[in-house]
Amino acid sequence: MTVASADEVALFEAEEAVYGTPDGTATLAPIRFTTESIEMTTETERSAESTPDAQDVDISRVDLAVAGTIASELSYGTHDARIEASLRGVFTPKGGTVTFTGDGAADIVFTAADSSLNNTGDDFLALGFKKGQRVTVSDSVVSAGANNGGYILGTVTALKMLLTTDGRTAATIVDEAAVAATVHTGSLVTDRTTLSFDGPSNEIRDSGNGFVDDGFVAGQWITITDASNGGNNGLFRIDSVLAGAMPLTHGSTIVTEAAAASIDLVTERYVENGTTDRSFSVEKRFNDRDDADKFVQETGIVYGGFTVNVSIKQIITIEFPVIGKLEVDGGGATYGTADSAATTTRPYTAVASSSALFEDGSTFKVTDFSIEVAQNLEALTEAFELGAACVVAGTVQVSGAFSTFYRTKATMDKYLAFDETQFVLKLVDAAGNTDLIEIPSAFLASGSRTGSGKNSRVVSPYTFDARKDPVQGKTIRWVTIPA
């Protein structure tokens, strides 16, 4: 019999409703990968009993654990579920993608006692609302629109959504019944004629002072369309938000333009680090084996973060470390009901001219760059149970490294002074799809500029550590923008 070939190994996954229990009704999603090292390990203990013949009388298995990594090439839309899980967050869809509008017949009711938005008809879950998404409420009428503005969703059920300021802290709202209000994901402005642009301050302005009620917040990435001056259209990052003004960065230079055109603004899809725990069952298939030997399930898989690596002349990669519960024989069959199709997007490379790295708002030349997210996972065990009872996360830690040819002392000065900086990695594939990874607050933790010998250039290696941004309240944000 021939041996199994690694060329014919496939990975599939589905989220678990109960930790460590595969969902037998799930459609399994394929995982595009280059290598994987997920395995179950056994911990044993030798008997301490003394015997006259000086031998061990028994060996007991006292624990099982599953751990390893999944390494992949990074491509648009391929790893979204793993990125969400690794950040313990949830993607907020593009502004206005998920929307519910009441018709005034008691469809939307605001309840101050539990900071909730309620409806008596449609199903919030079926519409696509999820815990952790940022939403905007508009068309509230009580107390001059007191319930309008931006929120982060807490618990979401079919007929109730809890409104919070940060995912946990209840928002302050007022009682309001039978209102034809609208709630939608992200922020969306259409055909607004009160918007203008100011070149010297690189701002978009609203004479109607509606930006706060529109739900815009610092750090969001927005796309502007239908401005009269083409240079004011495109993708930008919001630096800060006032009711009547938003400074913009990471886009083209703003050109002064008076309010006239009906301009559209929309926030792009994104996920931030959060506190939502998820687990998966990962199925390995050895496709050159008979069914009896083909299927293996790794249960209770929790993604512990990721590492993104950018190197010159290379495809950009992402690696996910995992911790799990048990490895289970598939019994000759898959645990799911069907398989979904894999993405076909091409991997990002470090040679695409439309991709770029930004440091403190300016393009930044490097020879390599990496970002590591670690959730500090711990598998907890309990008596009379093999494998982890659960996997818990600690404090998220974001760090990274880069190297750059030594041209000026600007970066070294930031290291020596321990000045705050920020990074944005913008990746664009051949079709025009874009992924943005933003670290809004970081400090250089190490750096050097040394001569390495004859016939060589001075390359300065640096490392950095990130923290919760004091304005945005997050440590890392991942943005996806389709072509």
C-alpha positions as a printed NumPy array, in Angstrom:
array([[  0.   ,   0.   ,   0.   ],
       [  1.291,   3.473,  -0.867],
       [  1.848,   6.018,   1.892],
       [ -0.316,   9.128,   2.271],
       [  0.839,  12.177,   0.345],
       [  0.86 ,  15.651,   1.899],
       [ -0.096,  16.977,  -1.535],
       [ -3.578,  15.497,  -1.075],
       [ -4.352,  16.671,   2.462],
       [ -7.281,  19.075,   2.816],
       [ -8.563,  21.096,   5.779],
       [-12.153,  22.157,   6.476],
       [-13.735,  23.931,   9.439],
       [-17.034,  24.956,  10.985],
       [-17.808,  26.935,  14.107],
       [-18.986,  25.02 ,  17.172],
       [-22.136,  25.968,  19.081],
       [-20.883,  23.937,  22.069],
       [-17.148,  23.898,  22.847],
       [-15.499,  20.699,  21.672],
       [-18.592,  19.372,  19.865],
       [-18.632,  19.268,  16.046],
       [-21.836,  20.609,  14.494],
       [-23.248,  17.736,  12.459],
       [-25.546,  20.084,  10.536],
       [-22.787,  22.454,   9.435],
       [-21.59 ,  23.291,   5.956],
       [-17.817,  22.974,   6.151],
       [-15.614,  25.787,   4.848],
       [-12.343,  24.844,   3.141],
       [ -9.103,  26.246,   4.543],
       [ -6.509,  27.281,   1.971],
       [ -3.129,  26.51 ,   3.528],
       [  0.51 ,  25.791,   2.766],
       [  1.444,  23.709,   5.814],
       [ -0.251,  22.611,   9.029],
       [  1.035,  21.049,  12.229],
       [ -2.131,  20.393,  14.264],
       [ -1.622,  17.313,  16.423],
       [ -2.816,  15.739,  19.627],
       [ -0.264,  15.207,  22.374],
       [ -0.548,  12.866,  25.342],
       [  0.701,  13.476,  28.872],
       [  1.479,  10.366,  30.889],
       [  2.466,   9.622,  34.449],
       [  4.374,   6.586,  35.691],
       [  3.148,   4.801,  38.779],
       [  5.104,   5.684,  41.927],
       [  4.524,   2.248,  43.427],
       [  7.704,   0.552,  44.687],
       [  8.244,  -3.05 ,  43.605],
       [ 10.879,  -5.628,  44.567],
       [ 11.901,  -6.09 ,  40.926],
       [ 12.532,  -2.326,  40.367],
       [ 10.109,  -1.876,  37.449],
       [  7.18 ,   0.416,  36.636],
       [  3.925,  -1.428,  37.286],
       [  1.751,   1.004,  35.352],
       [  1.659,   4.064,  33.12 ],
       [ -1.459,   6.236,  33.048],
       [ -2.614,   8.753,  30.493],
       [ -3.433,  11.904,  32.481],
       [ -4.125,  14.512,  29.8  ],
       [ -4.647,  15.126,  26.107],
       [ -4.109,  18.358,  24.205],
       [ -4.352,  19.582,  20.635],
       [ -2.079,  22.332,  19.344],
       [ -0.263,  23.457,  16.226],
       [ -0.341,  26.034,  13.451],
       [ -2.008,  26.624,  10.099],
       [  0.238,  28.503,   7.674],
       [ -1.21 ,  30.122,   4.555],
       [ -0.655,  32.65 ,   1.834],
       [ -2.683,  35.786,   2.518],
       [ -5.388,  36.559,  -0.035],
       [ -8.544,  38.653,  -0.014],
       [-11.56 ,  37.103,   1.709],
       [ -9.867,  33.749,   2.308],
       [ -9.227,  33.902,   6.055],
       [-11.969,  36.233,   7.319],
       [-13.449,  33.733,   9.801],
       [-10.009,  32.965,  11.261],
       [ -9.086,  36.659,  11.407],
       [-12.332,  37.395,  13.293],
       [-11.704,  34.551,  15.712],
       [ -8.046,  35.472,  16.19 ],
       [ -8.988,  39.059,  17.055],
       [-11.997,  37.916,  19.136],
       [-14.01 ,  40.415,  17.113],
       [-16.687,  40.451,  14.437],
       [-16.682,  42.159,  11.062],
       [-18.936,  45.207,  10.835],
       [-20.211,  45.128,   7.231],
       [-19.84 ,  48.058,   4.873],
       [-22.013,  50.972,   5.974],
       [-25.685,  50.341,   5.283],
       [-25.197,  46.734,   4.14 ],
       [-27.371,  45.398,   6.964],
       [-30.397,  47.642,   7.568],
       [-33.712,  47.572,   9.416],
       [-36.261,  50.369,   9.101],
       [-39.432,  50.57 ,  11.155],
       [-42.67 ,  51.659,   9.49 ],
       [-44.049,  53.407,  12.545],
       [-46.424,  50.615,  13.517],
       [-44.568,  49.875,  16.745],
       [-41.81 ,  48.204,  14.719],
       [-38.981,  49.935,  16.609],
       [-39.124,  50.558,  20.337],
       [-36.276,  51.955,  22.429],
       [-36.225,  50.847,  26.082],
       [-34.031,  52.87 ,  28.437],
       [-34.136,  50.329,  31.283],
       [-31.955,  47.808,  29.442],
       [-30.564,  50.09 ,  26.69 ],
       [-32.251,  48.021,  24.013],
       [-33.658,  48.473,  20.533],
       [-36.655,  46.199,  19.944],
       [-38.88 ,  45.25 ,  17.024],
       [-42.104,  43.281,  16.748],
       [-41.702,  42.006,  13.212],
       [-38.475,  41.171,  11.407],
       [-35.731,  38.958,  12.82 ],
       [-32.55 ,  40.926,  13.65 ],
       [-30.439,  37.754,  13.444],
       [-31.865,  36.771,  10.071],
       [-31.148,  40.263,   8.77 ],
       [-27.457,  39.854,   9.654],
       [-26.989,  41.884,  12.816],
       [-24.368,  40.411,  15.188],
       [-22.929,  41.136,  18.587],
       [-19.891,  43.402,  18.287],
       [-20.958,  45.216,  15.104],
       [-20.947,  49.007,  15.039],
       [-24.326,  50.39 ,  13.992],
       [-25.886,  53.791,  13.406],
       [-29.402,  54.746,  14.45 ],
       [-31.192,  57.54 ,  12.593],
       [-34.681,  59.066,  12.436],
       [-35.315,  58.882,  16.172],
       [-37.676,  61.749,  16.993],
       [-38.04 ,  61.808,  20.791],
       [-36.165,  64.632,  22.541],
       [-34.798,  66.007,  19.259],
       [-33.448,  62.652,  18.133],
       [-31.876,  61.632,  21.435],
       [-31.432,  58.011,  20.344],
       [-29.675,  58.833,  17.079],
       [-25.965,  58.115,  16.729],
       [-23.456,  55.302,  16.743],
       [-23.441,  52.23 ,  18.991],
       [-21.728,  48.858,  19.322],
       [-24.16 ,  45.966,  19.558],
       [-24.235,  43.865,  22.692],
       [-26.331,  40.706,  22.768],
       [-28.492,  40.284,  19.669],
       [-31.649,  38.144,  19.585],
       [-34.399,  37.919,  16.999],
       [-36.387,  40.852,  18.397],
       [-33.941,  42.704,  20.649],
       [-30.489,  44.291,  20.322],
       [-28.634,  45.744,  23.29 ],
       [-26.937,  49.065,  22.525],
       [-23.528,  49.706,  24.116],
       [-20.735,  52.236,  23.891],
       [-17.894,  49.708,  23.758],
       [-19.413,  46.237,  23.488],
       [-20.044,  45.951,  27.224],
       [-21.052,  49.317,  28.733],
       [-24.758,  50.032,  28.281],
       [-25.447,  53.133,  26.206],
       [-27.672,  55.886,  27.565],
       [-30.902,  56.087,  25.583],
       [-34.43 ,  57.278,  26.275],
       [-37.755,  55.452,  25.987],
       [-39.307,  55.786,  22.541],
       [-42.093,  53.75 ,  20.979],
       [-43.667,  53.205,  17.564],
       [-41.026,  55.093,  15.611],
       [-39.995,  54.643,  11.985],
       [-36.31 ,  54.794,  12.879],
       [-33.528,  53.076,  10.95 ],
       [-30.61 ,  51.042,  12.239],
       [-27.835,  49.963,   9.913],
       [-24.29 ,  48.684,  10.106],
       [-21.45 ,  51.181,   9.96 ],
       [-22.106,  54.713,   8.779],
       [-23.709,  55.769,   5.516],
       [-24.41 ,  59.222,   4.081],
       [-26.065,  59.538,   0.677],
       [-26.752,  62.572,  -1.52 ],
       [-25.857,  65.091,   1.175],
       [-25.524,  68.648,  -0.161],
       [-24.14 ,  70.223,   3.029],
       [-20.681,  68.692,   2.646],
       [-17.619,  70.7  ,   1.651],
       [-13.847,  70.164,   1.647],
       [-11.093,  72.315,   3.15 ],
       [ -7.654,  71.825,   1.642],
       [ -5.451,  73.533,   4.283],
       [ -6.859,  71.356,   7.098],
       [ -7.409,  68.271,   4.877],
       [-10.962,  68.071,   6.213],
       [-14.404,  67.174,   4.999],
       [-16.987,  69.473,   6.612],
       [-20.732,  69.369,   7.169],
       [-22.594,  72.654,   7.649],
       [-25.47 ,  70.568,   9.009],
       [-23.249,  69.267,  11.841],
       [-24.362,  65.688,  11.3  ],
       [-21.161,  63.616,  11.488],
       [-21.564,  62.521,  15.12 ],
       [-25.206,  61.529,  14.656],
       [-24.152,  59.718,  11.472],
       [-22.136,  57.394,  13.715],
       [-18.685,  58.201,  12.342],
       [-15.796,  57.591,  14.764],
       [-12.051,  58.176,  14.639],
       [-10.125,  55.433,  12.882],
       [-12.856,  54.34 ,  10.49 ],
       [-11.983,  54.015,   6.819],
       [-14.47 ,  55.668,   4.48 ],
       [-14.976,  55.888,   0.748],
       [-16.111,  59.249,  -0.644],
       [-17.866,  59.452,  -4.011],
       [-19.538,  62.109,  -6.163],
       [-17.376,  65.039,  -5.039],
       [-17.   ,  67.582,  -7.85 ],
       [-13.214,  67.524,  -7.559],
       [-12.06 ,  63.994,  -8.357],
       [ -9.148,  64.28 ,  -5.931],
       [-11.617,  64.413,  -3.039],
       [-13.074,  61.034,  -3.949],
       [-11.575,  57.753,  -2.813],
       [-10.52 ,  55.934,   0.335],
       [ -9.567,  57.879,   3.469],
       [ -9.033,  57.269,   7.17 ],
       [-10.934,  59.463,   9.655],
       [ -8.43 ,  61.053,  12.033],
       [-10.985,  62.574,  14.424],
       [-14.695,  63.432,  14.444],
       [-16.526,  66.633,  15.301],
       [-20.158,  67.272,  14.443],
       [-19.15 ,  69.538,  11.575],
       [-15.649,  68.401,  10.563],
       [-13.555,  65.27 ,  10.051],
       [ -9.813,  65.512,   9.257],
       [ -8.842,  62.801,   6.751],
       [ -5.557,  60.92 ,   6.285],
       [ -4.048,  58.124,   4.176],
       [ -5.692,  59.272,   0.958],
       [ -5.1  ,  61.858,  -1.724],
       [ -4.551,  65.469,  -0.661],
       [ -7.89 ,  67.196,  -0.1  ],
       [ -8.69 ,  70.109,  -2.433],
       [-10.909,  72.962,  -1.233],
       [-14.422,  72.5  ,  -2.598],
       [-17.631,  74.327,  -1.706],
       [-20.826,  72.491,  -0.807],
       [-22.779,  71.829,  -3.978],
       [-22.607,  68.227,  -5.09 ],
       [-24.71 ,  65.452,  -3.551],
       [-21.877,  63.527,  -1.912],
       [-21.879,  59.96 ,  -0.562],
       [-19.791,  58.7  ,   2.389],
       [-19.668,  55.055,   3.46 ],
       [-17.604,  53.204,   6.052],
       [-15.801,  50.111,   4.826],
       [-16.069,  46.619,   6.344],
       [-13.767,  46.101,   9.329],
       [-13.062,  44.093,  12.482],
       [-11.241,  45.202,  15.642],
       [ -9.836,  43.297,  18.595],
       [-12.617,  42.376,  20.997],
       [-13.666,  39.862,  23.633],
       [-15.918,  37.397,  21.77 ],
       [-14.825,  33.771,  22.207],
       [-15.359,  31.233,  19.425],
       [-14.292,  27.657,  18.797],
       [-14.174,  25.476,  15.692],
       [-13.943,  21.867,  14.639],
       [-11.269,  21.378,  11.985],
       [-11.481,  18.33 ,   9.76 ],
       [ -8.411,  16.837,   8.085],
       [ -8.97 ,  14.76 ,   5.007],
       [ -6.31 ,  12.44 ,   3.631],
       [ -7.79 ,  12.288,   0.165],
       [ -5.616,   9.463,  -1.163],
       [ -6.885,   7.094,   1.565],
       [-10.027,   5.001,   1.707],
       [-12.88 ,   6.517,   3.714],
       [-11.989,   4.47 ,   6.796],
       [ -8.624,   6.223,   6.986],
       [ -9.566,   9.548,   5.421],
       [-11.362,  11.697,   8.013],
       [ -9.968,  13.142,  11.27 ],
       [-11.585,  15.836,  13.409],
       [ -9.712,  18.24 ,  15.671],
       [-12.306,  19.582,  18.115],
       [-12.417,  22.674,  20.313],
       [ -9.992,  24.59 ,  18.089],
       [ -9.426,  28.168,  19.287],
       [ -7.347,  30.574,  17.218],
       [ -4.72 ,  32.239,  19.367],
       [ -3.847,  35.127,  17.052],
       [ -1.862,  35.374,  13.847],
       [  1.425,  36.496,  12.344],
       [  1.543,  38.337,   9.012],
       [  4.924,  38.354,   7.261],
       [  5.997,  40.649,   4.438],
       [  9.392,  40.048,   2.795],
       [ 10.862,  41.389,  -0.417],
       [ 10.323,  39.228,  -3.514],
       [  7.915,  36.977,  -1.588],
       [  4.241,  36.125,  -1.338],
       [  2.792,  37.593,   1.863],
       [  1.928,  34.926,   4.425],
       [ -0.257,  34.541,   7.501],
       [  0.095,  31.902,  10.211],
       [ -2.504,  30.97 ,  12.837],
       [ -1.515,  29.225,  16.09 ],
       [ -4.263,  27.035,  17.569],
       [ -5.125,  25.226,  20.793],
       [ -7.815,  22.55 ,  20.895],
       [ -9.451,  19.768,  22.871],
       [ -9.267,  16.348,  21.197],
       [ -8.385,  14.556,  17.97 ],
       [-11.213,  12.229,  16.97 ],
       [-11.346,   9.56 ,  14.277],
       [-13.969,  10.496,  11.723],
       [-15.416,   6.984,  11.566],
       [-15.149,   6.885,   7.805],
       [-17.225,  10.006,   7.128],
       [-17.193,  13.795,   7.29 ],
       [-19.043,  15.381,  10.204],
       [-20.652,  18.083,   8.033],
       [-23.536,  17.98 ,   5.607],
       [-21.793,  19.72 ,   2.684],
       [-18.673,  21.681,   1.711],
       [-18.675,  25.298,   0.607],
       [-16.481,  26.478,  -2.24 ],
       [-13.002,  27.852,  -1.588],
       [-12.117,  31.412,  -2.517],
       [-10.129,  31.902,  -5.712],
       [ -8.484,  35.248,  -4.972],
       [ -4.781,  35.506,  -5.733],
       [ -2.294,  35.959,  -2.874],
       [ -0.834,  39.331,  -2.014],
       [  2.833,  39.906,  -2.802],
       [  5.485,  42.31 ,  -1.627],
       [  6.086,  43.515,  -5.174],
       [  2.646,  44.987,  -5.967],
       [  3.168,  48.69 ,  -6.635],
       [ -0.296,  49.595,  -5.354],
       [  0.413,  48.091,  -1.927],
       [  2.208,  50.176,   0.676],
       [  3.236,  50.511,   4.296],
       [  2.465,  53.75 ,   6.122],
       [  4.24 ,  54.898,   9.271],
       [  2.702,  57.87 ,  11.056],
       [  0.661,  58.702,   7.943],
       [  3.525,  58.669,   5.421],
       [  4.694,  55.907,   3.099],
       [  7.524,  53.958,   4.671],
       [ 10.144,  51.873,   2.847],
       [ 11.15 ,  48.541,   4.415],
       [ 12.808,  45.289,   3.404],
       [ 10.555,  43.221,   5.662],
       [  7.64 ,  43.808,   8.018],
       [  5.711,  41.562,  10.379],
       [  2.721,  41.871,  12.701],
       [  2.038,  39.385,  15.478],
       [ -1.218,  39.168,  17.449],
       [ -1.215,  36.957,  20.554],
       [ -4.31 ,  36.276,  22.654],
       [ -2.36 ,  34.468,  25.403],
       [ -4.57 ,  31.389,  25.351],
       [ -4.705,  28.876,  28.174],
       [ -6.358,  25.456,  28.032],
       [ -8.107,  24.709,  31.332],
       [ -8.581,  21.132,  32.499],
       [-10.898,  19.641,  35.111],
       [-10.981,  16.369,  37.04 ],
       [-12.486,  13.305,  35.352],
       [-12.271,  14.8  ,  31.861],
       [ -9.626,  14.257,  29.204],
       [ -8.684,  17.269,  27.117],
       [ -9.415,  20.918,  27.729],
       [-12.683,  21.784,  29.435],
       [-12.371,  25.188,  27.781],
       [ -9.782,  27.553,  26.335],
       [ -9.609,  31.065,  27.749],
       [ -7.893,  34.158,  26.364],
       [ -5.85 ,  36.703,  28.267],
       [ -4.878,  40.237,  27.266],
       [ -4.346,  40.744,  23.558],
       [ -0.767,  41.678,  22.693],
       [  0.197,  43.137,  19.329],
       [  3.818,  43.496,  18.308],
       [  5.94 ,  43.386,  15.209],
       [  9.248,  43.97 ,  13.506],
       [ 10.674,  45.58 ,  10.394],
       [ 13.98 ,  46.347,   8.747],
       [ 14.843,  49.391,   6.672],
       [ 17.904,  50.679,   4.852],
       [ 19.479,  53.429,   6.931],
       [ 18.925,  56.705,   5.059],
       [ 18.106,  59.28 ,   7.743],
       [ 17.918,  59.288,  11.521],
       [ 14.167,  60.001,  11.661],
       [ 13.11 ,  56.476,  12.689],
       [ 16.014,  56.084,  15.092],
       [ 15.087,  59.391,  16.735],
       [ 11.604,  58.03 ,  17.42 ],
       [ 13.123,  54.957,  19.014],
       [ 15.549,  56.952,  21.163],
       [ 12.825,  59.366,  22.308],
       [ 10.218,  56.577,  22.691],
       [  7.762,  58.608,  20.612],
       [  4.366,  57.177,  19.696],
       [  3.797,  56.157,  16.092],
       [  1.26 ,  54.176,  14.036],
       [  1.373,  51.689,  11.163],
       [ -0.992,  50.881,   8.301],
       [ -0.231,  47.957,   6.003],
       [ -2.208,  48.338,   2.761],
       [ -2.347,  45.267,   0.516],
       [ -3.897,  45.35 ,  -2.972],
       [ -4.172,  42.304,  -5.223],
       [ -4.165,  42.113,  -9.017],
       [ -7.972,  42.438,  -9.153],
       [ -8.013,  45.554,  -6.961],
       [ -9.22 ,  43.925,  -3.717],
       [ -7.736,  45.529,  -0.617],
       [ -6.891,  44.483,   2.932],
       [ -5.746,  47.115,   5.44 ],
       [ -4.158,  46.235,   8.781],
       [ -3.965,  49.245,  11.081],
       [ -2.066,  49.598,  14.359],
       [ -3.114,  53.03 ,  15.646],
       [ -0.719,  53.359,  18.594],
       [  2.734,  51.774,  18.814],
       [  6.18 ,  52.41 ,  20.261],
       [  9.517,  51.217,  18.907],
       [ 10.888,  48.685,  21.42 ],
       [ 14.318,  48.104,  19.877],
       [ 16.431,  49.443,  17.031],
       [ 20.003,  49.58 ,  15.8  ],
       [ 22.205,  51.029,  13.057],
       [ 25.454,  49.104,  12.766],
       [ 28.021,  48.418,  10.053],
       [ 28.062,  44.751,   9.082],
       [ 31.279,  44.671,   7.098],
       [ 32.727,  45.353,   3.664],
       [ 30.547,  45.55 ,   0.573],
       [ 27.305,  45.727,   2.528],
       [ 24.633,  48.31 ,   3.238],
       [ 23.548,  49.482,   6.678],
       [ 20.197,  47.891,   7.482],
       [ 18.393,  49.012,  10.631],
       [ 16.211,  46.368,  12.327],
       [ 13.438,  47.496,  14.684],
       [ 10.747,  45.908,  16.812],
       [  7.572,  47.571,  18.063],
       [  4.863,  47.005,  20.654],
       [  1.297,  48.269,  20.307],
       [ -1.174,  49.457,  22.923],
       [ -4.851,  50.395,  23.098],
       [ -5.158,  53.664,  21.246],
       [ -6.396,  56.281,  23.74 ],
       [ -8.706,  57.862,  21.143],
       [-10.036,  54.824,  19.265],
       [-10.015,  52.45 ,  22.23 ],
       [ -8.609,  49.551,  20.157],
       [ -5.194,  48.007,  19.522],
       [ -5.62 ,  46.705,  15.962],
       [ -8.134,  47.01 ,  13.13 ],
       [ -8.439,  44.941,   9.926],
       [-10.327,  46.5  ,   6.99 ],
       [-11.457,  44.735,   3.801],
       [-12.466,  46.56 ,   0.613],
       [-13.625,  44.689,  -2.486],
       [-12.515,  45.781,  -5.94 ]])
